[in-house]
Amino acid sequence: MEFLNELWMPFADFWVITRDVLDDTAFGTSFGRILIAVIVFGFLMIARGLFARFIIGWLKRLVKKTRNQIDDRMVEALEMPLRFVPVVLGFFIATEVLQLEGTFDTLALRLTRSLIVFAMFWGAVALVEPVSLLFGQLREVLSPTMRNWILKAVKILFGVVGAAAILQLWGIEIGPLVAGLGLFGLAAALAAQDLFKNLLSGVLIIAEKRFNPGDWIRVEGVVEGTVQSIGFRSTMVRQFDKAMVQVPNAKLADTAVVNYSEMSHRRIYWKIGVLYDTTADQLREVRDGIEAYILEDEAFASPEDVATFVRIDSFNDSSIDIMVYCFTKTTVWGEWLEVKEQLAYRIKEIVEGAGSAFAFPSRSLYLEALPADAPEEFSPPVSGASPKPESQ
C-alpha cells in the first residue's frame, strides 16, 4: 500500500501543478477564460463578414433609393471603417471575458479606447471626399488640383488629431512633444529649404492656374510632355516617348512654361521658294491660288480671328520666297498634321499648274574664256631643285 502511495504522489503533484496553471495561465486569468475569449473573438470575426453582407448591404440598398449620389459615396467610403467595428467589439468582449486585473486591465482598456478612436478618425478621413461634394460651388472656383490639395490637407489634419488623441490616451503629453517637434522642425527647415521652396512654388502654380493635369506643356531645356499630377514637391510629366519625368516645382515656377493645351488655334508658317525664272504673272497666280485655298477651306481659321498672310516675301540666294502664315481651327496634333498635309498637296498642284517649279539651294559659277594670245602661266622653280631640261 505504501508503495502505491509513493507511486501516486508524483501524479498528484503534477495534477496540482496543472490545476494551478489552468487557474492562472497568463495575464492573471485562467486557461478556460483565455480559450473562451479566443472563441468569442473568432466568432465575431466570422460575424464581421455577415455584418458586412447584411448591414452594409442594407445601407447601400437604402441610399440607392435617394436621388443624389453623395449618400452612396458616403456609404462606400465608410465600408472599410464599418468592417473594422466588429474587430473592436470582439476585442472588448474578449478582454471582458478574461476579467483582467491590475496593469493588464488598464492596458486592455487603453487599447480598446485607442481602437475606438482609430475607427472614428478612419471614418472621418474616409468621409472627407464624399462630404466635399456638398460644396459644389467651390468646384467652380477652385481648380481640381487645388481641391485635391485641400482634401489631402484635411485628411492629414484628421490623421494628426487622431494620433494626438491616441497618444493622450496612453498618457503621453502632447504639449512637450509639440515643443520638441518645433525645435526639431526649425532645424529641419534650415536643412530643407528646397523642400519648402518647391512646396510654395507648387501653391503658386495651382493658384495661378498655369497648367492642370492633362495639359501639354514645354519648359525649354527641362521637359516637354503631358502633366500627370502636381504634387507638394514636384510635378510628374510624361514625355511623348512615355517616359515619366519628375520636375521640381521650383523649376516650373521660375521658368517660362509654354502651355500648348491653352492654344485657341494652331499655326502653319512656311517659306516656299520658287525658281527665279518664274514670271510675275506666275507668281501672282501661285500666291492667289494658295490664298484662295486657305480662305475657302473650313479647316483654317478666318482672317477676322487670326492673322493670315500669303505674300511674296523675299528674293533669296536661289529662290523667290512666298510666305504662308495661317492658323488651323483644330489644336489636336494629329488633325493639324492632316490639314497641313492637304495644304502641302494643294500648294504643289498650284505651283506646277502655274508652270513654275520649286527651287532648291544652288550656286552658279561663271567662268570667262581666256583670250588666245594670253601669256602662258609662269611657274617659278622650287628653291634648291635642279632645272628641268627642255624637251627637244
C-alpha positions in Angstrom: 0.0 0.0 0.0 2.8 2.4 0.9 4.4 1.5 -2.5 1.2 2.6 -4.3 1.0 5.8 -2.3 4.6 6.6 -3.2 3.9 5.9 -6.9 0.8 8.1 -6.9 2.4 11.1 -5.2 4.1 12.4 -8.3 0.9 12.2 -10.3 -0.9 14.1 -7.6 1.7 16.8 -7.5 1.5 17.0 -11.3 -2.2 17.4 -11.2 -1.9 20.2 -8.6 0.6 22.0 -10.8 -1.7 21.5 -13.8 -4.7 23.0 -11.9 -2.6 25.9 -10.9 -1.6 26.5 -14.5 -5.2 26.2 -15.6 -6.3 28.7 -12.9 -3.6 31.2 -13.6 -2.3 30.6 -17.1 -1.3 34.1 -18.2 -2.3 37.8 -17.8 -3.7 36.9 -14.3 -6.5 34.8 -15.8 -7.3 31.1 -16.3 -6.8 28.9 -19.4 -10.6 28.4 -19.7 -11.2 32.2 -19.9 -8.5 32.6 -22.5 -10.0 29.8 -24.5 -13.5 31.3 -24.3 -12.1 34.8 -25.2 -10.4 33.3 -28.3 -13.6 31.6 -29.3 -15.6 34.8 -28.8 -13.2 36.8 -30.8 -13.1 34.3 -33.6 -16.9 34.2 -33.6 -17.1 37.9 -34.0 -14.5 37.8 -36.8 -16.9 35.4 -38.6 -19.8 37.7 -37.8 -17.8 40.5 -39.3 -18.4 39.0 -42.8 -22.1 38.6 -42.0 -22.2 42.2 -40.7 -20.7 43.5 -43.9 -23.0 41.4 -46.1 -26.3 42.3 -44.3 -25.8 45.7 -42.5 -23.6 47.4 -45.1 -25.6 45.8 -48.0 -28.8 47.1 -46.4 -27.4 50.6 -46.1 -26.3 50.5 -49.8 -29.8 49.5 -50.9 -31.3 52.2 -48.7 -29.2 55.1 -50.2 -29.8 53.9 -53.7 -33.4 55.0 -53.3 -32.4 58.6 -53.0 -31.8 60.9 -56.0 -28.4 62.3 -55.1 -25.2 60.3 -55.2 -23.5 61.8 -52.2 -25.0 59.4 -49.7 -24.0 56.5 -52.0 -20.4 57.8 -51.9 -20.5 58.2 -48.1 -21.6 54.6 -47.6 -18.9 53.3 -49.9 -16.3 55.4 -48.1 -17.5 54.1 -44.7 -17.5 50.4 -45.7 -14.0 49.6 -44.5 -14.2 51.5 -41.2 -17.6 49.8 -40.6 -16.0 46.4 -41.3 -13.5 47.3 -38.5 -16.2 47.8 -35.9 -16.7 44.1 -35.2 -13.0 43.8 -34.6 -13.1 46.5 -31.9 -16.2 44.9 -30.4 -14.7 41.5 -30.4 -11.5 42.7 -28.7 -13.6 44.5 -26.0 -15.8 41.4 -25.3 -12.7 39.1 -25.2 -11.0 41.3 -22.6 -14.2 41.4 -20.6 -14.3 37.6 -20.6 -10.7 37.4 -19.5 -11.5 39.5 -16.4 -8.1 41.1 -16.3 -6.8 42.8 -13.3 -4.3 45.5 -12.5 -1.9 46.5 -15.2 -3.3 44.1 -17.8 -6.8 45.5 -17.3 -5.5 49.1 -17.7 -3.6 48.2 -20.9 -6.7 46.4 -22.3 -8.9 49.4 -21.6 -6.5 51.8 -23.2 -6.1 49.6 -26.2 -9.9 49.3 -26.6 -10.2 53.1 -26.4 -7.4 53.5 -28.9 -9.1 51.2 -31.4 -12.4 53.1 -31.0 -10.6 56.4 -31.6 -8.8 54.9 -34.6 -12.1 53.7 -36.1 -13.7 57.1 -35.6 -11.0 59.1 -37.2 -10.6 56.5 -40.0 -14.3 57.1 -40.8 -13.8 60.9 -40.6 -10.9 60.7 -43.1 -12.9 58.4 -45.4 -15.8 60.9 -45.4 -13.7 63.9 -46.4 -14.1 63.4 -50.2 -17.8 62.5 -50.2 -18.7 65.5 -47.9 -16.7 67.8 -50.2 -19.2 67.1 -52.9 -21.7 69.1 -50.8 -19.7 72.2 -51.5 -20.5 72.3 -55.3 -19.8 76.0 -55.6 -16.2 75.6 -54.6 -15.7 73.3 -57.6 -16.4 76.2 -59.9 -13.9 78.5 -58.0 -11.1 76.1 -57.2 -9.1 74.1 -59.8 -9.2 70.2 -59.5 -5.6 70.2 -58.3 -6.3 72.8 -55.6 -9.3 70.8 -54.4 -7.1 67.7 -54.2 -4.5 69.6 -52.2 -7.2 70.8 -49.8 -8.6 67.4 -49.3 -5.2 65.9 -48.6 -4.5 68.7 -46.1 -7.9 68.0 -44.3 -7.1 64.2 -44.2 -3.7 64.9 -42.8 -5.2 67.2 -40.2 -7.7 64.5 -39.1 -4.8 62.0 -39.0 -2.7 64.2 -36.8 -5.6 64.9 -34.4 -6.4 61.2 -34.2 -2.8 60.3 -33.5 -2.7 63.0 -30.8 -5.9 61.7 -29.2 -4.5 58.2 -29.1 -1.2 59.4 -27.6 -3.2 61.3 -25.0 -5.0 58.1 -24.0 -1.7 56.4 -23.3 -0.6 59.3 -21.0 1.8 60.9 -23.5 1.7 64.7 -23.1 1.2 66.5 -26.4 2.5 69.9 -25.4 6.1 69.0 -24.7 6.1 66.7 -27.7 4.9 69.6 -30.0 7.5 71.9 -28.5 10.2 69.3 -29.1 9.0 68.8 -32.6 9.0 72.6 -33.1 12.7 72.8 -32.3 13.4 69.8 -34.5 11.2 71.4 -37.2 13.3 74.6 -37.1 16.5 72.7 -37.6 14.9 70.6 -40.3 13.6 73.8 -42.0 17.1 75.1 -42.3 18.2 71.9 -43.9 15.2 71.6 -46.1 14.9 75.0 -47.7 14.5 73.5 -51.2 11.6 71.4 -50.0 9.7 74.4 -48.7 10.6 76.4 -51.9 9.1 73.6 -54.0 6.0 73.5 -51.8 5.5 77.2 -52.1 6.1 77.0 -55.9 3.5 74.3 -56.2 1.0 76.5 -54.4 1.7 79.4 -56.8 1.4 77.1 -59.8 -2.0 75.9 -58.7 -3.2 79.4 -57.6 -2.2 81.0 -60.9 -3.6 78.0 -62.8 -0.5 77.8 -65.0 -1.4 74.3 -66.0 -3.5 71.4 -64.9 -3.2 67.6 -65.1 -3.7 66.5 -68.7 -2.2 69.7 -70.2 0.6 69.6 -72.8 3.5 71.8 -71.6 7.0 72.6 -72.6 9.8 74.0 -70.5 12.8 74.9 -72.5 15.7 72.7 -71.7 13.8 70.9 -69.0 10.9 68.8 -70.2 8.0 68.6 -72.8 5.0 66.3 -72.3 1.7 65.8 -70.6 1.2 66.8 -66.9 0.2 63.7 -64.9 -0.1 65.2 -61.4 1.0 68.2 -59.4 2.4 67.2 -56.0 3.6 69.0 -52.9 7.2 68.9 -54.0 7.3 68.1 -57.7 5.2 67.7 -60.8 5.0 64.4 -62.8 5.2 65.0 -66.6 5.0 62.1 -69.1 7.1 62.7 -72.2 5.9 61.7 -75.6 8.2 58.7 -75.5 6.1 57.6 -72.5 9.0 58.2 -70.0 7.9 59.8 -66.7 9.9 62.9 -65.6 9.7 64.3 -62.1 10.3 68.1 -62.2 10.7 70.1 -59.0 8.0 72.7 -58.7 10.6 75.5 -58.3 11.8 75.0 -61.8 8.3 75.3 -63.2 7.7 78.4 -61.2 10.9 80.2 -62.1 11.0 79.3 -65.8 8.7 80.2 -68.7 6.2 77.4 -69.3 4.5 77.0 -72.6 1.1 75.5 -72.2 0.0 74.2 -75.6 -3.3 73.0 -74.3 -4.4 76.6 -73.9 -4.0 77.2 -77.7 -7.1 78.6 -79.4 -5.7 77.8 -82.9 -2.6 76.1 -84.3 -0.2 77.9 -86.6 1.3 76.9 -90.0 4.3 79.1 -91.1 6.1 78.2 -94.3 8.6 79.8 -96.7 8.1 78.4 -100.2 10.8 79.0 -102.7 10.1 79.0 -106.4 12.5 79.3 -109.3 13.9 82.7 -110.3 12.7 82.3 -113.9 9.1 82.4 -112.6 7.3 85.3 -114.2 5.4 87.9 -112.3 2.1 86.5 -113.6 3.0 83.1 -112.5 4.0 84.4 -109.0 0.6 86.2 -108.8 -1.2 83.0 -109.8 0.6 80.9 -107.2 0.0 83.5 -104.5 -3.7 84.0 -105.3 -4.3 80.2 -105.6 -2.8 79.5 -102.1 -4.7 82.3 -100.5 -8.0 81.3 -102.1 -7.5 77.7 -100.9 -6.8 78.8 -97.3 -9.8 81.2 -97.2 -12.2 78.7 -98.7 -11.2 75.7 -96.6 -13.2 75.2 -93.4 -10.2 73.7 -91.6 -8.5 77.1 -91.5 -9.4 80.0 -89.1 -10.9 83.1 -90.5 -8.6 86.2 -91.0 -11.0 88.1 -88.8 -10.0 85.9 -85.9 -6.3 85.4 -86.5 -3.6 86.8 -88.7 -3.5 85.2 -92.2 -0.9 86.1 -94.8 0.1 84.8 -98.2 2.7 87.2 -99.6 5.8 87.3 -101.9 8.3 87.7 -99.1 11.9 88.0 -100.4 14.4 87.3 -103.1 16.6 84.7 -101.6 20.0 83.5 -102.9 18.5 80.8 -105.1 14.7 81.3 -104.9 11.8 83.8 -104.8 10.2 83.1 -101.4 6.5 83.1 -100.7 5.4 83.4 -97.1 2.4 81.3 -96.0 1.2 82.3 -92.5 -2.1 80.9 -91.3 -3.9 79.0 -88.4 -6.0 75.9 -88.3 -9.2 75.7 -86.2 -8.1 72.4 -84.6 -5.4 72.2 -82.0 -5.2 68.4 -82.0 -1.8 67.5 -83.2 -2.9 64.6 -85.5 -5.7 66.7 -87.1 -3.3 69.6 -87.5 -0.8 67.3 -89.3 -3.6 66.2 -91.7 -4.6 69.7 -92.5 -1.0 70.7 -93.1 -0.5 67.7 -95.4 -3.5 68.7 -97.5 -2.2 72.2 -97.8 1.2 70.9 -99.0 -0.6 68.8 -101.7 -2.6 71.8 -102.9 0.5 74.1 -103.0 2.4 71.7 -105.1 -0.6 71.4 -107.5 -0.9 75.2 -107.7 2.9 75.8 -108.3 3.0 73.1 -111.0 -0.3 74.3 -112.5 1.1 77.8 -112.9 4.0 76.4 -114.9 6.6 77.1 -112.2 8.7 74.8 -110.0 10.2 74.7 -106.6 13.7 76.0 -106.1 16.4 74.2 -104.2 19.7 75.7 -102.8 22.2 76.1 -105.5 25.2 78.2 -106.5 26.2 79.3 -110.1 29.9 79.7 -111.0 30.6 81.9 -114.1 34.0 81.4 -115.9 35.3 83.8 -118.5 37.1 82.3 -121.6 40.8 83.2 -121.8 41.9 85.1 -125.0 44.0 83.1 -127.5 47.1 85.4 -127.1 47.1 85.3 -123.4 50.6 84.7 -121.9 51.5 81.3 -120.6 51.2 80.7 -116.9 54.5 81.2 -115.2 55.5 78.7 -112.6 58.7 79.7 -110.6 61.2 76.9 -109.9 61.3 75.4 -106.5 64.3 76.6 -104.5 67.2 74.1 -104.4 65.8 72.0 -107.2 67.8 71.3 -110.4 66.4 72.8 -113.5 64.3 70.5 -115.7 65.9 70.0 -119.1 63.9 71.3 -122.0 62.5 68.7 -124.3 63.8 68.7 -127.8 
